[in-house]
Amino acid sequence: MKLVLGQDQQELRATVRSFLAGLSPREGHRPEVYARLNGELGLSGLIIPEEYGGAGAGLTELAVVLEETGAALLPGPFLANALAAIALTQVPDKELLTAVAEGRLTATVAPLPGGSDLVTASRDGEALVDGRLAQVVNAGEADVLLAPVTRHDGVALVAIDLAGEGVTRTPLTTLDLTRSQAEVVLEGARGRVLGSPPDGIALERAWNLFSVALAAEQLGVMRASLEAIVGYAKIRVAFGRYIGSYQGVKHKLADMHCKLEQAESIVRYAAWAADESPGELPEAAALAQAYVGRACFEVARDHLLLHGGIGFTWEHDAHLYYKRAKADEVLLGPPRTHRERLADLLEL
């Protein structure tokens, strides 16, 4: 088991961090930046196999990138597109994988492995999908929606053109100002069935990989939050002393650091399991969301509180990290559901 990044992974991290250094989450989603991210760095095709035009990297490399995009609070559909790429690697489709790898198409994904009430019927060789998805991440920016649907032969993954007939997208007011969501209503929307249904096992693995990918982003949010408040504690003076010299602040920062160290070990292990030990992935993925999701929120919350009055101002970035942490914590379900899943896997 390797919990330390190799040289290539460290270089990837440095490259992505340098690219993101000049960006501000306050600027919102900028298509030209997203195009450069996928074009110059080729990140949209990072985990897509080489036969489809991707880099053929593993989840460890994707986790490195997501940690950096999380630390920068990168606005836009990068996470949604990465999750869709993960789903497509489990239920391969040459056309979609190639388009995503080349950056020509942006995809998003509905809850997996069976978290939607969509149903489908076949007519003239097409899948006609009906149903409602209350919240789909970055549905407004995406071109294609990947969603699990119920069929006569089980659960299948269907690709739906979000600009096609029978699709209605309604933007939602979200807590996280850097990541949009939309309600998607499908009324006889045309879709294409991917893979060879039933795909329950493949979608279950995709769900586990989602958990690891999201935990990597949360790790980045934790790291950036801790770095910000440590830097502030070194320069902020109260009652003639730097606030970092007060025992209450030092102890809180130490607690936050411990949570970060534990989270990093969990994420590195889960990413390693995804690439090298698939049998350990379900437990590792459940652990990642059971621990990292809550720890990320607690670190972001405390970093906001320790900033004092400035942390509560709209002009400061502290509230953006706080909101991203809370939105991420429940994106794949609240931590209690992952704890229950982990307990079931361990037969506790």
C-alpha positions in Angstrom: 0.0 0.0 0.0 1.3 3.5 -1.0 0.0 6.5 0.9 2.7 8.8 -0.3 2.5 10.5 -3.8 5.1 9.5 -6.3 7.2 11.9 -8.3 4.8 12.0 -11.3 1.8 12.6 -9.1 3.7 15.4 -7.3 4.5 17.0 -10.6 0.8 16.7 -11.6 -0.2 18.4 -8.4 2.3 21.2 -8.9 1.1 21.8 -12.5 -2.6 21.9 -11.6 -1.9 24.1 -8.5 0.1 26.6 -10.6 -2.7 26.7 -13.2 -5.4 27.4 -10.6 -3.3 29.9 -8.5 -4.6 32.9 -10.3 -8.2 32.0 -10.3 -10.9 33.3 -7.9 -14.1 31.4 -7.0 -15.8 34.8 -6.9 -15.5 35.1 -10.7 -17.9 32.1 -11.2 -17.8 29.6 -14.0 -15.6 30.8 -16.9 -15.9 28.6 -20.0 -12.6 29.8 -21.3 -10.8 28.7 -18.2 -12.6 25.3 -18.2 -11.6 24.9 -21.9 -7.9 25.6 -21.0 -8.1 23.1 -18.1 -9.3 20.4 -20.4 -7.2 21.5 -23.5 -3.8 22.5 -22.1 -3.8 20.0 -19.2 -6.1 17.3 -20.7 -7.8 16.8 -17.3 -11.2 15.9 -18.8 -9.7 12.7 -20.2 -7.4 12.0 -17.3 -9.0 8.7 -16.2 -10.4 7.7 -19.6 -8.5 4.8 -21.2 -6.0 5.6 -23.9 -8.0 3.7 -26.5 -10.7 6.4 -26.2 -8.3 9.3 -26.4 -7.7 9.7 -22.7 -4.6 9.6 -20.5 -5.4 6.2 -18.9 -4.5 7.4 -15.4 -5.9 5.9 -12.2 -8.1 7.3 -9.5 -5.0 8.2 -7.5 -4.1 10.8 -10.2 -7.7 12.1 -10.4 -7.7 12.4 -6.6 -4.6 14.6 -6.8 -6.4 16.9 -9.3 -9.6 17.0 -7.4 -7.8 18.0 -4.2 -6.3 21.0 -6.0 -9.6 22.0 -7.6 -11.3 21.7 -4.2 -8.6 23.8 -2.6 -9.2 26.5 -5.3 -13.0 26.2 -5.1 -13.0 25.8 -8.9 -16.4 26.9 -10.1 -18.0 25.0 -13.0 -18.7 21.4 -13.9 -15.3 19.8 -13.4 -16.4 17.5 -10.6 -19.7 16.6 -12.3 -17.8 15.8 -15.6 -15.2 13.7 -13.6 -18.0 11.7 -12.0 -19.6 11.2 -15.4 -16.3 10.0 -16.8 -16.0 7.5 -13.9 -19.5 6.2 -14.7 -18.5 5.8 -18.3 -15.4 3.9 -17.5 -17.6 1.3 -15.7 -20.2 1.2 -18.5 -18.1 2.0 -21.5 -19.4 3.9 -24.5 -16.9 4.8 -27.2 -18.7 7.9 -28.5 -19.2 9.5 -25.2 -15.8 8.6 -23.7 -14.1 10.0 -26.8 -16.1 13.3 -26.7 -15.5 13.8 -23.0 -11.7 13.0 -23.3 -11.4 15.6 -26.1 -13.3 18.2 -24.1 -16.0 18.4 -26.8 -18.7 17.4 -24.4 -19.5 18.1 -20.8 -21.5 15.5 -18.9 -23.1 15.2 -15.5 -24.6 12.3 -13.6 -27.7 11.7 -11.6 -27.6 9.7 -8.3 -26.2 6.2 -8.6 -26.5 3.3 -8.3 -30.3 3.5 -8.1 -31.1 6.7 -6.5 -33.7 8.0 -8.9 -37.2 7.2 -9.8 -36.7 7.4 -13.6 -38.4 4.8 -15.7 -37.9 4.1 -19.4 -39.8 2.4 -22.2 -38.5 1.4 -25.6 -40.0 2.6 -28.9 -38.5 2.4 -32.3 -35.1 1.4 -30.8 -34.9 4.4 -28.5 -35.3 4.7 -24.7 -38.0 7.2 -23.7 -37.4 8.4 -20.2 -39.9 9.9 -17.8 -39.4 11.2 -14.3 -38.0 14.1 -12.2 -34.6 14.7 -10.7 -34.9 17.3 -8.0 -31.2 18.2 -7.9 -28.6 17.6 -10.6 -25.2 19.1 -10.2 -24.2 21.4 -13.1 -27.1 20.3 -15.2 -27.3 23.9 -16.6 -23.7 23.7 -18.0 -23.8 20.0 -19.1 -24.6 18.7 -22.5 -25.4 15.1 -21.5 -27.0 13.6 -18.4 -26.1 10.0 -17.3 -28.9 8.6 -15.2 -29.9 5.2 -13.8 -33.3 4.1 -15.0 -35.6 1.2 -14.1 -36.2 -1.3 -16.9 -37.9 -4.7 -17.2 -34.5 -6.4 -17.0 -33.1 -4.3 -14.1 -31.3 -1.0 -13.7 -29.5 0.5 -16.7 -27.5 3.6 -17.3 -29.0 5.9 -19.9 -27.4 9.0 -21.7 -29.9 11.8 -22.3 -29.3 14.9 -24.4 -30.1 17.8 -22.0 -30.8 20.1 -25.0 -33.2 17.6 -26.5 -37.0 17.4 -26.6 -38.8 16.4 -23.5 -36.1 17.9 -21.1 -36.8 20.8 -18.9 -34.0 22.3 -16.7 -34.9 24.7 -13.9 -31.9 26.4 -12.2 -32.0 26.2 -8.4 -30.9 28.6 -5.7 -28.1 26.7 -4.0 -26.1 27.0 -0.8 -22.8 26.6 -2.6 -22.4 29.7 -4.8 -19.6 28.2 -6.8 -21.5 25.1 -8.0 -24.8 25.2 -9.8 -27.7 22.7 -9.6 -30.9 22.4 -11.5 -34.1 20.4 -11.4 -34.5 18.2 -14.4 -37.9 17.0 -15.6 -38.0 14.3 -18.3 -41.2 13.7 -20.2 -40.6 11.2 -22.9 -37.0 12.4 -23.3 -34.9 10.3 -25.8 -32.1 8.4 -24.2 -29.5 5.8 -25.3 -29.0 2.8 -23.1 -25.3 2.2 -22.3 -23.7 -1.0 -21.5 -25.5 -4.3 -21.2 -28.2 -4.2 -18.6 -28.6 -5.1 -15.8 -25.5 -3.0 -14.8 -26.0 -3.2 -11.0 -22.5 -4.3 -10.2 -20.9 -1.7 -12.5 -23.0 1.1 -11.1 -22.2 0.0 -7.5 -18.5 0.3 -8.3 -19.1 3.7 -9.9 -20.8 4.8 -6.7 -17.8 3.7 -4.6 -15.5 5.6 -7.0 -17.7 8.7 -6.7 -17.3 8.6 -2.9 -13.5 8.5 -3.2 -13.4 11.3 -5.8 -15.7 13.6 -3.7 -13.5 12.9 -0.6 -10.5 14.0 -2.6 -12.2 17.4 -3.3 -13.2 17.6 0.4 -9.5 17.0 1.4 -8.6 20.0 -0.7 -11.2 22.2 0.9 -9.9 21.2 4.3 -6.3 21.9 3.4 -7.1 25.4 2.0 -9.2 26.3 5.0 -6.5 25.3 7.5 -3.8 27.1 5.5 -5.9 30.3 5.4 -6.6 30.4 9.2 -3.1 29.5 10.1 -1.8 32.3 7.9 -4.4 34.7 9.5 -3.4 33.6 13.1 0.2 34.6 12.4 -0.7 38.2 11.4 -3.9 39.1 13.4 -3.1 41.0 16.6 -5.6 41.1 19.5 -4.9 42.7 22.9 -1.3 43.1 21.9 -0.6 39.5 20.9 -0.9 37.5 17.7 -4.1 35.4 18.1 -2.1 32.3 17.2 -0.3 32.6 20.5 -3.5 32.1 22.5 -4.0 28.6 23.9 -7.6 28.3 22.7 -6.6 29.1 19.2 -3.6 26.9 19.2 -5.6 23.9 20.5 -8.3 24.4 17.9 -5.7 24.6 15.1 -4.1 21.5 16.3 -7.4 19.6 16.3 -8.0 20.8 12.7 -4.6 19.7 11.7 -5.2 16.2 13.1 -8.5 15.9 11.2 -6.7 16.9 8.0 -3.9 14.3 8.5 -6.5 11.6 9.2 -8.5 12.6 6.1 -5.4 12.6 3.9 -4.5 9.0 5.0 -8.1 7.8 4.4 -8.3 9.4 0.9 -4.9 8.1 -0.2 -5.8 4.6 1.0 -9.2 4.7 -0.8 -7.6 5.9 -4.0 -5.0 3.2 -3.8 -7.7 0.6 -3.2 -9.6 1.8 -6.3 -6.5 1.3 -8.4 -4.8 -1.7 -6.8 -7.2 -3.6 -4.5 -10.8 -3.5 -5.8 -11.9 -5.9 -3.0 -11.1 -3.3 -0.4 -12.8 -0.4 -2.3 -16.3 -0.7 -0.9 -15.2 -0.4 2.8 -12.6 2.3 1.9 -15.1 4.4 -0.1 -17.7 4.2 2.7 -15.1 5.2 5.3 -14.0 8.1 3.1 -17.4 9.6 3.1 -18.3 8.6 6.7 -15.2 10.5 8.0 -14.0 13.0 5.5 -17.4 14.6 4.8 -18.0 15.6 8.4 -14.4 16.4 9.1 -14.3 18.8 6.1 -17.3 20.7 7.3 -16.0 20.9 10.8 -12.6 22.3 9.6 -14.3 24.8 7.3 -16.7 25.9 10.1 -13.9 26.4 12.6 -11.8 28.3 10.1 -14.7 30.7 9.5 -15.2 31.1 13.3 -11.6 31.7 14.1 -11.4 34.5 11.5 -13.7 36.4 13.8 -15.8 39.3 12.4 -13.9 39.3 9.1 -14.9 35.7 8.5 -18.6 36.6 8.5 -18.3 39.3 5.8 -19.5 38.6 2.3 -16.2 39.9 0.9 -14.1 37.2 2.6 -13.8 33.7 1.0 -14.4 31.9 4.4 -18.1 31.6 3.7 -17.5 30.1 0.3 -15.4 27.3 1.8 -18.0 26.8 4.5 -20.8 26.5 2.0 -18.8 24.1 -0.3 -18.0 21.9 2.7 -21.6 21.6 3.7 -22.8 21.1 0.1 -20.2 18.4 -0.4 -21.0 16.7 2.9 -24.5 15.8 1.7 -23.9 15.5 -2.0 -23.9 11.7 -1.9 -26.1 11.5 1.2 -25.4 12.5 4.8 -22.5 10.9 6.7 -24.9 8.7 8.7 -25.9 6.8 5.5 -22.2 6.1 4.8 -21.6 5.0 8.4 -24.5 2.6 8.1 -23.2 1.3 4.9 -19.7 0.8 6.4 -21.2 -1.0 9.3 -23.1 -3.4 7.0 -20.0 -4.1 5.0 -18.1 -4.9 8.2 -21.0 -7.0 9.4 -21.3 -4.9 12.6 
